Amino acid sequence: MTTSTSQQLTSEQAVEMANEILRLEAVLKTMKDQLKRFVEENGELVVGDTVWKFQESISWDFESNKIKDFMKSLIIDGYTTNPYELVSFSKAKLDKLGLEEQYLTNFAKKKVTARFVNRKA
């Protein structure tokens, strides 16, 4: 399917394009899974200027009773004068609390961004 970027899509073309994207994403996922298994078994794979490998990702899970001590320590040890600038709360974690939006507006400014996604209906 080809369309000019200046040409407006019809609904039929848009549906066709969306279905093709879903098909390609499924194929891509399968291919990545196969390549992942290959790299697991054989080590990193260099293709031109691209390296397929496993890269370590590090995160820190703080014990809830240690967070306050950590914040105090940051100030005492001179790392920051305001450790609260480091703190963020995910929407998922806030949703678990069942807070009303009005309640949150007392403490934070709502930020809304639009991402182009596809989800199961």
HELIX and SHEET records of a PDB file:
HELIX    1   1 SER A   11  ASN A   42  1                                  32    
HELIX    2   2 SER A   64  LYS A   66  5                                   3    
HELIX    3   3 ILE A   67  ILE A   76  1                                  10    
HELIX    4   4 PRO A   83  LEU A   86  5                                   4    
HELIX    5   5 LYS A   91  LEU A   97  1                                   7    
HELIX    6   6 GLU A  101  THR A  105  1                                   5    
SHEET    1   A 2 LEU A  45  VAL A  47  0                                        
SHEET    2   A 2 THR A  50  TRP A  52 -1                                        
END                                                                             
